Amino acid sequence: MRTTQSIISMILCIVCLIIASFGHAETAFSADKLVSEERSAAIEKIADLIAEGYVLPKVGEHVTYALLDAQKQGQFSHINSKKLFIEKVGEFLRIKSKDGHLGLTPMRSDKKVTHILQEHDEKRINNFAFEQATILPGNIGYLKFNKFHPDAQAKQVANYALNFLSSTSRLIIDLRECTGGSMELVAHIISHFVKDKTHLWDLYDRDKLVYRVDSYMVTAEPRLQDIPITILTSEKVISAAEFFTYTLKYLNRARIVGVKTQGLAHATGVRQVNDWLVLRLPLMRPVNPVTKTNWEQVGVKPDIVIGKDQALAWALAN
């Protein structure tokens, strides 16, 4: 039998745990609270950053005016938490700019301000997002990856995968689940398929040409420069994956099969708004040397339009 004292001690312990848990929840909730003064200051700072840095000045001016006017009209007055602020104001910025790259994200737990998004999906973490490199019946090479991973080791994985597939009769690159990522990896992979010093794209900021991007020598089997390439796309394909697809399409090095991509072309950086908020801000725009434009808001149009679930079967048969 437990003594009365031990039972009382146990009850007090449970009560303390409940109070501690409630206190922790209350602290976490309080940390997310957003008072009107802080909300207004964040909006004004965001407006300044967009006005000063957005890659298309006229669009930046339009978004800035709309944001400050909405603030003045009380459109954001119901927002009383940081989480809701990020969601609603971020959505407002994307709608007004028609730019899916413009938005808000919380400050990372390590307080690092970086344009590289933290991934949680295993498809974009494991093996630097390279999922499959295999040889299908008919000696058809199949490469599937789900992000242009920013880690330098991703280039080495790409080398291994492409050289492994270099003796196939043709190559299918499956980007149907591929998102954005590193333009450096885009240029690196394309360099396997074209001659050295091929002009790939130019990057412009608000006013001028920032730099030209060319292909370069890589450790690659020569056969890769001639291998027929099919790229599979879907409506999920964005940013760096569109860079890759668009560039090879207009170099006449690949046919595109599937669904039109999303249409996010701008190169994005970050600006710190305050100690809990970061603005993802498009700072540069790519220009293709063949088309003299890019895929912003229009997407990359397939050569063969077919449902994403049927794209692989069609590519294997044709």
N, C-alpha and C positions, 0 to 999 in steps of 0.2 A: 504493500500500500504506500502510495506517495504521501509524504507529510504535507500538512496544510501550507507550510512555508515553501516547499518545493513547487506546489501547485500555483501559489501566488506569484512566485518568481517566474514560472513558465508563462503565466498570463501577462505579467508585466513585460516580459521579453517579446511576446507576440504583439502587444500594444505598441511597444517601441518600434518594432519592425514595420507595423502598419503606418505609424506616424512618420518614420523615416522614408518609407516608400512614397507616402503622400507628399512629403516635403520635397522629395526628389522630382516627382512629377510636376509639382507646382513650380519648382525652380526651372525645369525644362520648358514648361508652358510660359512662364514669365519671360524667359530668354527669347521667346519667339514673338512677344508682344511688340507692337509698333505704335508709337504715339504719333499724333498728327504732325508735330514739329519735325520728327525724324523722317517721316514719310515725305513731307514737303522738301526737306533738304536733299533727300535721295533723288527725288524727281528732278530738282533743279540741277543737280550734279550730272545726272544722266543726260539731260538736255544739253548741257555745256559740252560734254564729251562727244555727243553725236554731232553737234554743230561744228566742232573743231576737227573731228577726225573721220567721219563717215566717208567712204570712198567716192560716193556720188554727191557732190556738194548740194545740188538742188533737192535731191531726195532727203538729205540730212536736214536741210532747212525746213522742208515740209514736215518731217517727223518731229522736229524740235518744236515748231509752232503748234502742231496738233497736241503734243504731250503737255506743253505748258497751258494751252487753252483748256484741255480736259481737266487738268489740275485746278484751274481757276473756276471751272464750272462744277467742281465737286464730284467729278466722275469717279475719283479714287477715295472718296471720304469714308467709304464703308470698309476699306482695307485696314485691318487692325493687327495683322500678323505679318512677319517677314516672309513666311512661306506663301501666303496669299499674294503678297506684293510681287514676289518673283513670278508667280503664275500669271496674274492679271496684267501687270505692267509689261511683262515680257511678251504676252500675247498681243497687247495693244501695239507694241513696237513692230512686231512682225506683220500685223495687219496693215498698219499705216505705211510701212516701207515696202511691203510685198517681198521681203527678204528674210528667208528662213534662217539665215545665219545671225541675224541681229536678235539679241535677247539677253536675258539675265540668268545668272547662276549663283548659288551661294558660295561664299568663300570656303575653300577647302579647309579641312580640319587641321592640316599642317600649315595653313596660312600662306600657301604658295599660290601666287597669281600666275596662271599659265593658260594658254589657249588649248592645251592638250586635255581633252575630256577624260575623266576617270570612268573606266568601263567596269561593268559588273557582269555582263553576259559572257559566259565561258567561250562562246564562239568568237569573241573579239579579244580574248585574253590568252587562251591556250595556244601554244606554238606560234605566237605572234600573229594569230588570226588565220594562219594557213591551215585549212581543214583537210583537204585531200589533194594528193598528186598521184594519179593512177593511170593505168593504160587500159582502155576499154576495148571490147571486141572490134576488130577491124584495124587494130593498131592506132586507135585514136587517143591522143593525150587529153587528160581531163585534169584541170587545176581549179580548185575552189578555195577562195579566201574571202574573209568577211570584214576586213578593214585594212587600210594601208597603215600598218602599225608604225608609230614614230620611233620605236627603239632601233638603234643601229644594227642590232643582230637580225632584224627582219630582212635586211638586204642579203645577208648570208643564207638565210633560209630560202629566199627567193632564188638565189643562184643555184642552190642544190636542187630545188624543185624543177626549175626550168631546164637545167642541164640533164636531169633525169628523163624529162619528157622530150628531149630534143630529137630523138630518133623516131618519133611517131610520124604518121603520115600527115596529120593535121592536129591542131590544138584547140580545145574548147576551154575558155576561161569563164568560169561561172561567178558572176558578181551579183547574183540576184538578192543576196543578203548582205551585200557590202555597203558600208557607210563611208564616212570621210576618213580623214587621217593626214598622212604625211605626203606633201608634194614631192619631197626628196625621194621617197620610195616609188612614187609614180614615175619620176624621171629615170630612176634606176632600173625598174622593170622594163620600161619602154626601150631603154638603151640595149636590151638584149635583142630587140626585134628590128632595129634600124641601124644604119651606118653611123659611125662616129661623127659627131658635130652636126647632126641633123637638128635643124631649128624646130623646137617643140612648141614653145609659147613665149610670150612676153608678159611681164607683170607691170602694171601701171598703178601709181597711187592717185591721189586726187588731181594732180597737176601734170605728171610727167612719167616717162618710162623709168622704172626702177631698175630692172635688169632683164636680160634675155636668158632663156633657159634652153640649152642644147643637150643632145644626148652625149654620152661619153663612153670611153672604153670600159668594158666590164669583162669579168671572167666568164665567157659564154661560148658555147658550141656554135660555130659558124652557121650551122644548119638553121638556127633560130631566126636568122635574118630573112629567111625565105619561107619558113613554115606558114601554111595558111592558118589564119586565126579567126575563130568565132567567139564573140563576147556575148554572154547571156545577161540580160538586164531585167529589172522590174521597177515598179514605182517607188521602191524603197531605196534605190541607188541614188546617192547624193555626193556632192562635194568632190573629194579626191577621187572617188570611183568614177564620177562623171568626167573629171580631168582626164583620167586614163582612157576611158571609152571614147570621148570626143576627139582626143589627140590621135589615137590610132585610126579612128574612122576617117579623119581628114588627111592622114598620111597614106590612105589607101592600104593600110596594113591589116585591117580587120573588118569583118562584116558584123553588124549588130543585130541580134535576134532577141525578141521579147517585147517589153513594154517601155514606153517613153519614161525617162528618168525624171527626178523631181525638179531639177532646175536651180541648183545652188552653186553658183560659180565663184563668188567672192572669197578671197583669202582673208581669214579672220584672225584678229588679235584680241587682246583683252585689256581692259582698263579697270583699275580698282575704283569703286564708287565710295565705299566706306569699309569699316572693319568686318562687315558680314556679307557684302554684296560686290559682285564683279559683273561688269558689262562685257558681253561678247560683241565685238565691234568689227564689221567688215572694213578692212583698211586698204586692200588692193584688189584689182580686177585683172583677170587673165585675158589676153587677146591672142587668138589663134592666128598664125601667120598666113594660113590659107583663107579662112573665112573672114578675117579681120574683125571678128566678134567672139562671143562665147555663148554659153547655154543658160545664162541667168534668166530665170522665170519661164523659159521655154523648154528646158530639158534637152536631153540627147534623144533624137528620134531614131528608132531602129530602122535598119534596112528591111528587115522582115518583122512585121508586127504580128505577134502571136501571144496568147496568154502565157504568163510566166510558168505555169505548171506544165505546159506543153512544150516550152522552149527547148529543153534538153533533148527530148525525143525527136523534135523536128531537126535540130542540129546534127544529131547522130545519123539521121536518115538522109540528110541532104549535104 
